[in-house]
Structure formats: C-alpha cells, structure tokens
C-alpha cells in the first residue's frame, strides 16, 4: 500500500509502527457554527482511509479533536450573550449529527481542547525548560529558529518567512525575540474563558492543542497525521516543531492532506454568497450523494462543487443502489440452481474487479478508480443477472458491491422505505415532544427521519415534509 507523504512529496510504501495497528490523528473543526462542506471533505476522505485500513484488517486507533476554545467561539458567545462553553457544546452536538448523516464513523476518541489544558501546560513547561520557548509578560512564545528543521513539511525557507513578516507587524508582537516566534500560551482578555498557568491566567495557542492530544491518545510518534492542505502551514509545521522539540522523537511517519473544495470554480466565502453548510445540502440531497461526490475525485486534487456535479453523483449513486436492489429482488425469486460455467467465468471477472478496486485504494487511496471498479461490477450485473440466474451467483455479486461500497462509506442497500403514515406519526410525536420541552427527543426524531431521506420544514402553517 502506497501513501503520498506531504513530508517527502513522494508516494511511500506504508509500514506501520506496530504490526497490525495504525495510529491516526486528524485535525477536527473549530466548533462555533454548523460545519460547511469544506469541513466535510477531510471528514469523509480520512474516514474512508480508516475504513480501508480496517478492511485490510488493521486495528485503527483514530483520533480527531474538537477545537472548543478559540477567538471565533468567544466572538459568537459575545454576539449571542452566552458562554463559549455553551456555544462549543451546541455545535459539537450539531457536528456529530452531520457526521452521522454523512456516514462518518465515530472516532476512537474525540478529545476536546478544554479537557486537555493540564497536558498543554506540561508540554509548554518542557519546551521552556529545553530552551525552545520563553515567557514575556504572561505570553509564552516558541523560538522558531531554534528548531533547525522548521519548514520541512511546508518546504518554506525560514529567511523567506522573515522577509514576509517584516511587511505585517502584528499588534502585541513587541515582546517577541523574533517576529517568526509563535504563541503557545496567551493571557486572557476581559470576559474571556481562562485557565490558571505558571505564566498567566489565560488559554493555549491553537497549535499546542493538537500536539498534546495526539501525544496523549496515540503516543510520541504516530503513523498518520492528516487534515486539509490549508493546515500544512503554519498549523502542522508548528505541531512538528513543538512535538519533536518536546518529545525528542519524529512526530508522524506519514502526513496526508486533502485538496481544497471550490464552489463553481470559486473559493467558498460568505461574501460571494456561495457558502454552503452540510445542513443546507441535506435540504436538497440525501447526504450519501455528498459523500459519493467527495469520493469521485482523488483526495489530493482540488474539487469543484456544482449543482451539475451533484446531480451526476446522485445519478451515479442511484445506478449502484438500483443494481443492488435488482439483484436482491431476483435472488428472492430464483430457485437453488447450480452455478453455470458462464456464471463461474463472470464471478472470476468480479474477483478481477475486486483486485482492481484494491489496487486503486492501495495507490494512495484513489477512490475515483475504486468507484469505477464498482461501476464495472454494476454493468456486469445488469448485463448478466436475470430470473434464470442461480441464487449463489446473484448473492455473490450483490454482497461484493455492498461490501466494497461500505468500505467507501456508501450505503448501497436500500433501507425499507418509510410509509407516509409512519412519517406523520413521527411528526406528531415530535410536535408533542417540543410542547413538552423534550427537545432532545424532538431532535432525535428529526435526525431519524433525515437518515431515511425525509426532510422536515417548520413553517407558520405547520410542519411540511418531503422525500429527498
């Protein structure tokens, strides 16, 4: 299995640190709003990497964090007249709902930055002790130049960075020994959440959070560290500097980064009016379509989101689901006939396509080619399966398509369609739960219906619903 390592800019043979086990850390979102489709790309991509590793019988320890203390969270709390803790808790729950709807598996551990402050203080103290960090008026900075390998991930030259920094003098940087030094701990401002530390009442810098959580839950050296390519610099570069200076060991063997997501060939931004949350997309499409769309290109390539491409993904996904449904219906009708010689040949072709699928996934997780192998199986099934086929033949093709789709997190087998009467009953129960102020149950019902492709819309005239 080969993985493209951002650190070496080459595809490398994957060799795990401990036989049969893989430790994997993926940088998670900052929780101050509903997640957008740009956040969804790394969630889907690296969930698929994890699923394939598990398909190959690796025991994967998969850790992805929530950044639950941050300037954006504090700003949102001030706007709403509430606490940063209330904001982060609310949006962690919303994020988990969206991840479930995207069929992203629960992480082995979802650490929260605010629960790991003691470890951060400990690592910062160690960096000060080793001469890699210093305190100035309650702020602790990392001595970037002291780490001789700084820039090895992003391939940025430290002197070029120095030239760029001279142009942008940031307020409060006067205490720095060098303009390239970055913050490990900062003092609180009025009304901000804070923790006690040897240097000031304050909170950690963003970069130190992931270094500490990765170390605590996965160890000093891990197999794979992953995230969006926007994190390569400065976040991941700074993580390496902190972790390797503090622990005296290589931080991660493989660095994986997914490409950017554009909207109609433009960068997604609220000012351009092309900003979509996962929840926005769920109002028009089953989120399996979004997942299928995300896997239609190689994870390192930039991906362009558009209505046309989503429609194409919807059609492609329906082709797979329809073929599986057809195989299921045929196998219910046919008797226990012997497998014919022609069917044996076709099953040999299916096994060749399984190899094609696996070869694609083992070449740096090329999901686009893996999906193509599934489509070839669908085509073969459509051309050869009928009421005269043997049950064993139909079942083997169906099970193969379902199994390989599942590795991609794609649900190929139709759930039994929910009846209109059952939908109305659940809506009625939800309305009652809301009257009783049992909002947890009301949310549960909404999500249950959403997972079955039923979209609710609360209007002045009452609740309207439609099938996605």
N, C-alpha and C positions, 0 to 999 in steps of 0.2 A: 504494500500500500504506500502510495506516494502522497506527500503533503507539500504544498508550496509554503515555504518558510519565509516570512517577510524579513526575518533577520539576515538570511543569507541570499535572498532574492533568487532562490532556486527550489526546484522540487526535490525533496529528500525522501529516502526510504523511511517509513515510520518504524521506530524502535521504541517500545515503551520502557519506562524506567524500571517497572516491576512487572514480571511476567504475568500476562493475562489481565493486568489492571491499567486503567488510564485515568490520570487526574487532569481535570479540565476546568479552567476558570474563564467565565465570560462576563465582561462588564455589562451591568444592567442599567436600567433607566434611572434618571432623577425624577422622583415622583411628585410633581406639582400640578399635573394635568392628565387628561386621558392620553394614552400613548398614540402616536401618529404612525403612519405606515412606514416611515423611515426607521422608527424604533423596531417595527415588526420584522424588518429584514434580517438583522442579526439573530433575533429570537428564533425565527424559522430556520435559517441557514444552519446555526450551530446545534439546534435541536435535531436537525437531520443528520449532521455529522455524528452526534451522540448516538442516534438511533442506528446508524450504520455500524458503528463500533460495537454496539450491543448485539446487532445481527451477526457480527463476526465473533461473538462470544467473549468480548472484553467486558470486564466489570468496570463500569464508568462511574467515577465519583465526579459529579457535575455540579459545580458551584456557580451561582450567578447572584449578584448582590442587588440590593435596592439602595440608592443614594438617598437617604431620608433626612439629611441636613445639608442645606445649600442656600445660596442667595436667592434663587428663584422661588424656593419653597417659602422662605421668610417673606419675600415680597408678596406672594399670593396670600399668605396668612394675614399680613397687614391690610391688604385690599379687602379681605373678607371679614376683618375684625375678629379673627380666631387665632389659634396657636399653630405653630409649624408642625407640631406633633399630630394635630387633628387633620391638617392638610395631607401629610405624608401617609397617615393610616388610611385615609379615604381613598387616595389614589393608588396605594399598594393593592387594596381590595379590587379596585376597578381594573388595574393592570392584570391581576390574576384572572379576572373574569375574561378579559380579552385574550389572554394567553391560552386559557382553556378552550375558548371558541376557535382559536387558531390551531388547536390540537398540539400545543407545545406541552411536552411532558413536564411534570413537576420536577424542579431541581432536587438533587440530593440534599442541598442546603441552600436557603435563601437568606444569607446574613444581612442584617441592617447595620448601616454605619454607626448609628447611635448606640447600638448594643456592644460595640467593639472599641469604645473610646480608651479603655484601660490598656489594651494592646497597642493602640496608636501612641499613647504617651510613653509606653515602654520602648517601642521602636525608635521614637524621636530621641529619647534619652540616650539610647545606644549610639545613635548617629552623632549626637553631640559629644559623647564620650570618645568616639573614634575620630573626632575632628572633621566629620562630614557635614556638621550642622552647627549653627550658632544662634544665640538669642540676642535680640535687640529690642528694648522697650516692650517686652511681652510677646513679640512675634519671634517665631523660630524659622530660620531660613536654611535651605540646603545649599552647601557650597558646590555648585555645579561643576566648576573647573577641577575640583579635587578628584572627581570620578573620571579617570583617564579615558574610559570608553564611552563617554557621553556622546550620543549621536549615532551609535552603532545600529540602532533599529531604523531610525528615520533617514539615515545617511546624510544628516545635516552636519555641516562643519561648524564648530563652535565659534570660530572667528567671524564667519558669515552671520551667525546669530547675533554676535556682539554688534556688528555694523547695523543690523536691522533694529536692535534695541535702542541705539542712540537716537533714532527718529521718534520713538514713542516713550516718553518719560512718564511712568505711571505714578499717580499721587501716592505718597506714603513709601516710596522706594528709597528715600534718602538714607534710611538706616541700613540698607544693603551694602555688603562689602563689594558686590559685583552686580551689575544690572541683570545678569543671567540667573542669579540665585532665585529659587522659587520657595513658596511658603509651605511649611509643614504644620504650623500652628499659628492661629491669629487671635488677637484679643477680641472680646465681644464688643458690639456697639450697643447703644441703648435699646432695650426692648428685644434683643436677640436671645435665642437659647444659648446656654453656655455650660461648660463643664470646668471643674477645678483642675488645674495642672500646676507643675512646678514653676511655670513661666508667667501665666496669667489666667484669669477666668476667660475662657474662650472656646474655640472649636477647631477641629483639624482642617487642614487643607485637603482638597479633593483627592490628590494623587496618593497620599499616605493611606487612605482608607482601603484601597484595593490591595496594596502591598501587604497590609496586616491581615485582611480577611483571607487572602489566598494562602498566606503562611499558616494561619490558624487551622483552616479546614482542609488544606491539601499538602502542607509541608514547605520546606525551604525551596525545593526545586520541584517544578511540576512538568507534566508532559506538554500540555497545550494551553496557551493563553490566547483568547480571541476577543474580537469586537469589531466595530465598524472602522473603516480606514481613517475616519476623522480623528480617531483616538491614538493613531500611531505617534503623532507629536502634538502637544507635549505629554499627554497623559501616560501612554505606555513607555515612552522614553524615560519619563521621570520615575515611573514604577521600577524600571530596571535599575536606575541609579540608586534609589532608596534601598530596594531589596538586596541587591548584590553587595552594596556597601555594608548594610547591617548584618546580613547573614553570611557573607564571605563565600557564597556559592552561586552558580548560574541560576537565574530565576526561572526561566522556562526554556524547554528544548525547542518547541515549535511555536511560532507566532502566526496566527491566522487572522486575516482581515477581509471583511466583505466590502464590495464596491458601493458607491453612492446610488441612491434612488432619486431619479429626476421625474418631474411631472410634465408630460407633453414637452419633453426636451428642455425644461427649465428647472432651476433649483426650486425645491419646495419652500415657500415662505408665506406667512400670513399676509404680508403687504401685497403680494401678487394675487392673493385670493385663490391660490392653488394648494392650500394646506388641508390635508385630509387625516382625520383620526381613523383608527381601526373601526370605531363605533360608527363613523359616517359611512364607511364602506359596507358595514353589516346591514345598513338600511336598504342597500340595493342588491347585494350579493351574499350568498352563503359564504362564510369566511374560508371555507375549503377552497373556493375559487381564488381568493387572495393568496393562499398558501401555494396552490398549484402554479399561479402566475409567478410567484417569487422563485420557484424552482425551475422555471422554464429557461433561465439563463444561468451561466456559470456564476458562482457566488462572488468571484473576484471582479466580474465585469460590471460596469455601470449598468443600471437597469432603468428603462424608461417606462413609467406608468402612464397608461392612457385608457380611455373607455374602450377603444378598438381592441387593445391587447387583453383587457379584462374579458371582453366578450369572447375572444378567441380562446382564452383559458377556460371560460365557462363551457364552451362547446367541446373542448378537448377533454375536460373532466367528465362531462356527460357521456362522451363516447366510451370511456372506460367503465363508468357506472352502468351504462346500458348493456354493455357486453357481459359484465359480471351478472347482471340481473337475468339476462337471456340464458346464460349458462346454468344458472340456478333453476330457472323455470324448466329448461329442457331436462336437467338431471332429475327433476321431480316426476317427469312424465315417462322417462325411458326405463326399460327393464334392465335386469342384470345380465347384459350380453358380454361375450368375450371381447377383449380389446383386439381390434383388427390389425393386420400388418401395416395398413396405411396410418392408422392411429398411432401405432408404435413409432413410425417414422416422424409423424407430426410432434409426438412427445419428445423425440430426440431433438427436433428443431427448437422446442420450448426450452430444453436444457441448454442448448447453444445460446439462446437469448438470455437465459439466466446468467450465463458466463459473460455475455456482452454487457449486461446490466452491472454485474460486479466489477468488470474491468473498468467501466466508466466511473463507478464510485471510487474505485481504488486509484484512479488517476486524478487525485486532488478533488474528489467528490464532485464529479461532473454530472450534476443532476439532470441537465438538459439531455445528455446522451442516455442516461438511465431511463428517463421518461420515454425517450424514443424507442428503447428496447421494449418497454411495456406496450407502447402503441403497436409494435410489430406482433406482439402476442395477441393483442385485441384483434388485429387484422386476420391473423391465422384462425382465431376462434370464430370470427364472423364468417370466414370462408368455408370452414370445415365442420362446424358443430350444427347438428340438426337432430330431429327426433329419432333418427336411426343410430345415432352415436351411442357408444357404451357409457354407462354411468361413471366408470373409473376415468375414462378419457375426459369427460366434461368436468368432473370434480377436480382432477389434477390441474387442468388449465385454470379453472376458476380460483382454486386455492393459491396457485402461483401468482396470479395477477393481484389478488387481495394481499398476499404476504409481502410482495415487493412494493406495492403501493403503500402499505402500512409502514415500511421502513422509511419512506419519504414523508410519513405523517399524513398520507392521503387516505381517506376512508372510501374504499371502492365499493363496499357492500351497502346497498340501500337499507336504511332503517325502515321499519314498517311505518307507512305514512299515518300521521295522527289524524283522526277524524274531526270534522268540524265541530261536532257535539262536544268532544273532549276538549277542544280548544276553548269553546265558550264556557265550559265548566271551570277550566283552569283560570280563565279571565275573571270569572265571578268570584272564585276563591281568592284571587289576587286583590280584587276590589275590597273584599271583606277584610283581608289582612291589612290593607292600607288604612281602612276605617279603624281597625283595632290597634293601629300604630305598630304592627308587626312587620316592619319594613324589610327585615332580613328574609322573611318568608315571601314577601311580595317580589323582592329581587330574585329570589330562588326560582319562582315561577316564571318570571320574565326570561331568565337565562335558560331554563329548561325548554321553554318554547323556542327561544332563539337557536338552541342547539338542534332543534327539529326543523329549523328553517322557517319559523313563524315569527314575523316582525310585528311588534306592538307599537301603536302610536296613540299617545294620550292626547285627546282633543277636548275642546269645550263640550262637544256633543257626546263625549264618552270615549271608550277605548275602541279604536279601529285596529284590525289586523289584516295581514296579507302573507301569502307564502312567498318566500324569497325565490 
